[in-house]
Amino acid sequence: MSQNTCVIAGGGPAGAVLALLLARAGVQVTLLEKHSDFLRDFRGDTIHPSTLQVLDEIGLAEEFLRLPHHKAHTMAMHTDEGTRPIADLSKLRGEYRYIAFVPQWDFLNLVTGAAARYPTFRLIMNAEVHDVIREGDAVRGVRYRDPDGEHELRATLTVAADGRHSDVRRAAGLVPVEHGVPMDVVWFRLPREESDPDETFLRLSSGRLMVVIDRGTYWQLAYAIPKGGFDALRADGIGTLRRQVAELLPFLADRTGRLTGFEDVSVLSVALNRLRRWHRPGLLVIGDAAHAMSPVFGVGINLAVQDAVAAANLLAGPLASGAEIPESLLARVQRRRTVPTVVTQFAQRVVQNRLIRPTLAGRGAPAGLPRDLAHLPVAGALARRFIGLGVLPEHVKSPS
């Protein structure tokens, strides 16, 4: 059994960024990641201006922009009737006026590599956290297993950043409130050619909806299906999926044969939920473990990073000083991040109920959608700020 000031379960964006910020402040921190690497395919991998600004504030922006990436300055919806611009991020104020699409493993390797420059940081891979250590009502660390067996790691503060199926959250007896979703998402990729469109967009038609992400050398495609509908899609055969892709995106019709079977796709079971309480004595829950986000707007990574920044701003100083962390301070993290979480999830539910649900039900695009939201004076400004920066963008104030 070993002792740390802070142990973080989960090496995703929330856990990795929080670990970096705490190590940067001189906090003894251990990050536990259950996989052997960060290689996860078929994710949105969208780094929005709010996260780019955080990277800039800690001196990682230049290093990040050297990673292979693709920039999207605009967002649009393509319907059977034509194109409807949604947001023009190039009109944002500041240096970062685009969404950067970067494989998530590159982002996580960058963040944990920067954290490893600090002697107070430790990363343990293949470490599957399955329980918490309790002292009365307080959490005092975690139990995890790796190829060498079972281990205990005690800590002043335990942070659950282990995703929407969080084992730490379950062990602590915290249960999220589900808000319901009308869809799941089938992810796959197809080659991109020079003659293809040069944009990232939403393709919408009666009964079908697909997010089309330009990744430079290939298209990353997110095909929305009715909730729980993957078994029916698979029963219809891969030919049905190929045909639907070709009908939605005729320029890809000659490449759908690259989908040889359903082993070429990955299914995301979409969830939208959040905890009523993000903390227990000695425990804080952040990121998807605290609030699973819908893929709508592609802001999940960025909400997780904002949680991490807010937590570090409030907790790094007390942790570095060796002080006991009162639960009231953990509650301040939740209060800080509740408004942006609730507002973002409300907006996602509106889009799900008024756009995605009727579209998947075959009723077509709802009437009354603006032809050019991006260039409406007030609505366009709100749309680009909401997508690019979020409701309450955080700035790094934790010590270095």
N, C-alpha and C positions, 0 to 999 in steps of 0.2 A: 504494500500500500504506500502510495506517495502523496505528497501534498502540493497544491498549487493555490495561487490566489484566485484564479478563474479557470474553469474548464468549460469549453464550448463543445457541445455535441452537434456535429453536422458541418461539413466543409463546403457548403454552398455559398452563394453570394453574401448572405447575412452573416454567417459564422466566420467566413474568411475575412471580410472587411472589419468586423468587430475585433477579431484576433489581431489583425494588423494595427488597428488604432490603439488597442490596449498595450500591445508590445512596444509600440512607438512611444507610449507614455511611461514605459518602465514597469508595467504590470507583468508579473509572472503568469503566463497564460499557456494552456495546452489546448490544441484544436484536435478533435477526434473525428476522423472520417472513415466510414465503414467500408468504402471501396479501396481498391489498390491504386487507383488513379482517378483523375477527374474527367475521364473520357466518357461523356454522355452525349449520344447523338440525338437528333430530332428534338431540339429545343428552340424556342424563339430567339434567344441570344441577343436581345435588343438592349443596347446600352444608350439610355436617353441623355439629353443635355444635363439633367440634374446629377446623374452619376458621373458624367464626364467632368463636371465642375468639382465634384468631390475628389476625383483622381488628380485634378489640377492642384487642388489645395494641399494635397499631401505629396506633390512632386512626382506623380506617376503618369501624368497625361502624355508626355512625349513618348515614354516607353510604351504606353498603351497604343498610341497611334502608329507605332512601328509594327504592331501586330497586323497580320493580314486582316483587312476589314473592308466593308462596303458601307458607304454613307447614303442615307435616304433623307433628302431635304423636304420632300412632300409626301403626303398620304392622300390616296384617292380611292373611290369606290367605283368599280365598273359594273354597270347593270346592262340589261338587254337594250335599254333605251339610250345608253351613252355613259360618259364619264362624269362623275360628281366629285370634284375636289373636296377634301375633308379638312386638311390642315397644311399650312405652308410654314414649316419650321424655320425657313431661311429669314423670316421676318422677326424671329425672336431677338431680344437684346442679348448681348454677350458674345463670347467667342465661339461657343458651341451651339450651332444652329442646325443640328441634324441628329438623326438616330444612327448609331454605329452598330452594324451587325458583325459580331465577333463570336466565334465558337466559344461556348462557355468554359471549356477546359482551358483555352488560352487565357481567358480572363482570370480564372481561379489560379492557374499557375503563376500568372503575373502577381496577383495579390499575395499568395502564400510565399512566393519567392522574395517579395519585398519584406514580408514579415520575418523571414528567416535571417535577414541581416541584423536583427536585434537579438541579443543573447537571452532575452526573457521569453522568447517564443519557442514552442515545441509543437511539431506536427506529428501525429501518429496515424498512419494509414492502416487499413484492414482492421480498424477498431470499431466494433459494433456495440454501441451503447444499448443496454437492454433494461437497466434499472437505475434507480437513484439510491443514494445512501441517506438515511434519515436519522436525525437526532430529535426526537419529539416531533414537533410540527415542522421543523426546518429541514431543508435539503442541504446536505453537506458533501456533495460530490456524486460520482456515478460509478456504476459497475459496467464493465465492458469486457468483451471477449475478442481475442485475436488468434492468429495461428498458434501462439504459445500457450493459450488457455485463458482462464478467467482472471480479471484484474479489478482492483478498486482504486479509484483516484479521488482523494478528498480535496475539497476546495472551499474557499470562503464564499464564492459565488459560482453557481452552475447556470449556464445559459443553454436553453433548448433552441437550436436552430436547425433541427434535423427534419425539416420539411413537413408536408401536409399529413404524412402518416407518422408523425413524431412518436417514438417510443418513450422519450423522456416525458413528454406531455401526458401520455397514457399512464406512465408509472406514477406521476404526480397527481393523478386523479382529475386532470383538467379535460373537459369535453367541449369542443366547439359547437356553436349553434350553426346549423346548416341553413342556407338560404335558397338552395335549389338552382339547378341549371337545366337548360333544354338540350344540351349538346355534349358530345365527346368529340375529340379531334384525332383524325388519322394523319400522321406525319410521314412524309416520304420526300425523296428528292429525284429530280430529273436533270439531265445535262442542259446547260444553257449555251446558245449559239449567238454569235455577234449580231445577227439580224433580229434577235428577239427584242421585245420592249426593254427599255432601260429604266425600270422603276419597280417599286414595291407597292402592291395594291391589294384591295379586297375585290374579289369577283363574286357577284351575287346574281342569281337567277332563280326562277320559281322552283322551290324544292331543293336548291343546292347553294352552297356557300363555301368559298375557298379563299384563304389568305395566301398570296403569292409573293415570296420574298426573294429578291435578287441577291444572290450570294457571290456574284462575280462569275465564277466558272460553272455554277449550277443553280437551279431553282430549288428552294426549300418550300415545300407546299404543305399547307395545313387544311385538310378537307374536313369540314364540320359535318357530323352525322347526328341524328337524333340520339338523345341520351340512352345508353345501353344498346345502341343499334349495330355494334360491330359484328356480333354473331350473325345477324341477318345479312350484312354486307358480305361477310366471308362466305356464307352459304350460297350467295348469288354467284360467287366466283370472281377471280381477279379481272376477268374480262369486263365485268360491270364497272369496276372502278376505272379501268382504262378508258372505257367509253365515256364515262361521266367527265373525266379529266379532258378528253379530247373535245367534248361538246362545250365545256366551259372555257377552255383555252385552246382554240384551234391551232395556234402556232406550235403547240406541243404534241399535236396528234401523231406526228411521225416518230415520237420518242416514247410513247406510252408503253411500247413493248419492253422497255427496260424494267418495267414492273413485272417480274417473272412469277411472283407469288406473294402471299401475305407476309412471308418472312422479310420482304423488302420494306415493310411499313412498321411504324410504331404507333401505339394507341395511347393517347392521354385521356384518362378518365377525369373529366373536368369537375372541379369542386369550387364552391364559393361559400366560405364560412369564416367565422372568427370566434375567438374566445371572449367570454364576458370578462374574464380575469386573466391577465398575462403573467401573473406572479404568484409565488408562495414565498415564505421566508427562505432566503438563500437561493431562490430560483427565479429566473426571468425567461420568458418565452418571446421570441421575435421571428420575423419573417413568415414564411408559409406555415410554420408551426403555430403561429398566433393568428394568422389570417390567410387562408388559401384564396388566391385571386383567380378570377376567370381570365382566360387569354385575351379578352376584350381590351383593346388599347395596348396590349403587350407590355404592361408596366410592372409585372410581378417582380422581376429582378430589381428594379429601381425602388419599389416600395421596401424591399428587403434591405437594400443598401441604406436607405434613409433611416430605417429602424436602427441599423447598426451604428450609424453616425450619431443619432440622438442618444442611444444607450451609452456610447463612449463619451459623449460630451458631459453626461451627468455622472457617470460612474468611474471614469478613468482616474480622476484625482483622488477620490476616496479609496479606491482599490490600491493605487500606488502608495498611498500613505499607510496602508495596512489597517485602515479603519474597518470596523464591522459595518456591513451594509444593511441599514434598516429597510424593512419592507416598504416603508413610506417613500423611500427614494426609488425603488423599483416601480412603485405605483406612478411616480412622476414620469417615468419613461412611457408607460401605457397612456397616461393622459396626454402626453405630447404627441403620440402617434395615433391616437384614436380618431381624431377628426379627419386627417387625410385618409385613413383606412375606411372609415364609414362613408365619406363622400365618394371616394373612388369606387367602392363596392356598390353604392347606390347608382352611380352612373353606369356601371357594368350591368346591373340588373335592368335598368331602363333599356339599354341597347339589346340585352338578351330578350326582353319581353316584347319590345316594340319592333325589332328588326330581325333578330335571329330566329325566334320562335315562329313568327308567321312565315318567314322565308322557308324554313325547313318543313313547315306544314303544307307548303305548296301554294301559298296565297300570294306569292310574289313580293316585291319591294313595297313597303307601306306607302300609302299616299301622303303627300305633304313633305317629303324629304326635300331639303333645299338643293337647288341645282349646283350651287357653288358656295358651300359653307366656308371654305378657306378664305374667301375674299369678302365676306360680309364684315363690316367694320367692327362690330362688337362681338358677334358670335365667333367670327374667325379668330379674333385675338384670344378669346377664352379657350377655343379649341386647341390652338397651338400651345398656349401656356399649360393647359391641363395635361396634354399628351407629353409635352417636352419637359416640363418642370414639376408637374404635380401640384397638389393642393398646398403643401407646406414643405418646400425644399429645405433640406438641412445643410448647414455648413460646418466644417470641422472646427471645433473649438477645444477639443481635448489637447492636453499638453504634448509636446514633442520632446 
